[in-house]
């Protein structure tokens, strides 16, 4: 839990929707329709050029399309609207011969969708909380039931309509209908934060106000369902309950979306909200969260030069803030409290030396030393890395990584009162069972501090995502939600329905070593490795660094030495590349495609050095790692030559586009989704607010060396002239962190400077803003991408 609560936290509360399928489709290639006289290919639109010259650090360059980002220029925006309409028509014309294929693909993908739209119930205290979608409605409803009235809770349909005829009581309580929220916010319901008070009486949540481009705070009384008269704040970025739910702390941002003020609002009071902190330095950011036992609220303040953690007593929020920890630079630091001890999970430098992974510190709450003395909990083990930690009253849970192998282990609390650090094995950790090929483990909300059951989300390239409850007292585990793709109709599994069958085959798990834990029977996990293979390779990059490459393919439909391939990449912010099973990729796998994932430098899973070796002035390492993996796939005949495509999302789009600039003939096609393409202009002249973390990742253009590095890796500034580029589909949206103008400028310049070939179209697809909220629109977008790849690569 702690690793994912970074210094700036943005999470979404949304239904977890896993995808499934009804049957396996035959392997099929894309075959364009046959006509006697094929029509001439459509001509791409030509964007108006309005050249402008820029100079920085004695470097001068010309940009022909800066008008596309002139958001305050009404004439320019009218031209932009007309140009985007032309792009939309061009994309439709180019893809018109795939309409039947798109329909077929959309049908395939829609057949894998889950129709029982409810999240698994989350127990907190006496209540079971869950979200469900009512028939015919676009947005979910947040509900709860008393667990005592419905112990054997299988789904929201049983008992029907939330009425228990045995007890004669209506056991479901609707807390918040997001369809009604959509009416409040112009037909659009996008929630960012959602926090129920520890006494279960109030819900504080923030909804996106599309017209004003900020998140608006509301507090709802859960007994009456009415909105509270206050607080009603705008531009809210963080929430934390105090005084057992009688008061709420919240953080607001300035006009540049920098979190800088903390307020305290007494629920039910008519008094003005009290300002507790204001950071006037525009380089300092503020973040708050409550400890899991609700005894304290931690205040993180950070800038490019420092990180600090303060403590507020939740019982008396007006008693001031106490500084408990500080470090130089921006570091990850999350503080938790357990029975009189503060625990700090951080990757801050030790004794002035940069560390490669996170470590856990502890200090007594009532420590009188100044500065506070922190003790290491564990002796560092290079072979066993702690990726994340979570607490409950009885156990400390660690997510570990040994090479590429992930694990979950629990340690009984309280820890011994030793003054010195110990090896983890001395605390007799219990490693819990996991399936094969785990690529990521994420702690669930785990709100109930006093429960011995913890929830985790387990991801694998060859297993539908599993939401699993582990009983830390005995090691037993239950899958509470997962698609079963081996059945004709997907079964969404809840509560005790599946666990009874599994419990018969699992016993108490007490392991002293991670290597003792055997991968569980794939049938228990609905593992698909019988049908889809997952292989791990190590690829030598240009400088000898070994880059992890994961390859997935259909055992039945793979064509030796003839398979087309899709290579995913990200490589930024130290984030782990998303390698989880995605049902939309099944349509490619079943047509004989190879799907590969390159864990390049700059991303996660390899420690801080791996991250730092792929950022700022070392960003070229990420790009060269990706190119090395692409060449490996072709040279080892895993993917057929001239049949390799690239795929990148957001900053992954920068990675793939830069690789194309370096080696355009290496790729046959690429899909870039809401990509970051115009790095120089975005970092020098940001239109949308950037954070310190963004500059830490890509570089500060004020530094001359970093400016030259940015110029070198910026895709928009390094398009090869008179080269034949692969076919590229660029999807963007007006409601995205990297503006649609970045995609439009890159598309226009590629067409302007490279060789035109109608078989290698450069397409711009403008997505609808609500795609993320609508599963069927997601299917439509995925069908378009897949049809594009089949048309341009597999034809």
Secondary structure, DSSP 8 states (H G I E B T S, - for coil): -GGGS-SS----------B--SS------------SS--------------EEEEETTEEEEES-GGGG-TT-HHHHHHHHHHHHHHHHHHHHHTGGGHHHHHHHHHHHHHTB-SS-B---EEETTEEEEEE--TT-SS-EEEEEEGGG-TT--BTTBSGGGEETTTTEE-EEEEEEHHHHHHHTTT---EEEEEE-TTSSEEEEEEEETTTTEEEEEEEETTT--B-SS---BSEEEEEEEGGGTEEEEEEE-TT--EEEEEEEETT--S--EEEEE--STT-EEEEEE-TTSSEEEEEEE-SSEEEEEEEETT-GGG-EEEEEEEESS--EEEEEETTEEEEEE---BTTB--SS-EEEEEETT---SS---EESB---TTSEEEEEEE-SSEEEEEEEETTEEEEEEEESS----SS-B-GGGG--EE----TTEEEEEE-----TT-SEEEEEEEETTEEEEEEEEETTT--EEEEE---TTSSS-----HHHHHHHHHTT------SSGGG-----TTTTTB-TTTEEEEEEEEE-TTS-EEEEEEEEETTT--TTT--EEEEE---TT-----S--GGGHHHHTTT-EEEEEE-TTSSSSHHHHHHTTSGGGHHHHHHHHHHHHHHHHHTTSS-TT-EEEEEETHHHHHHHHHHHH-GGG-SEEEEES----HHHHHHS-SS---HHHHHHH--TTSHHHHHHHHHH-GGG---TT----EEEEEE-SSSSS-HHHHHHHHHHHHHHS---GGG-EEEEE--GGGGG-HHHHHHHHHHHHHHHHHHH--
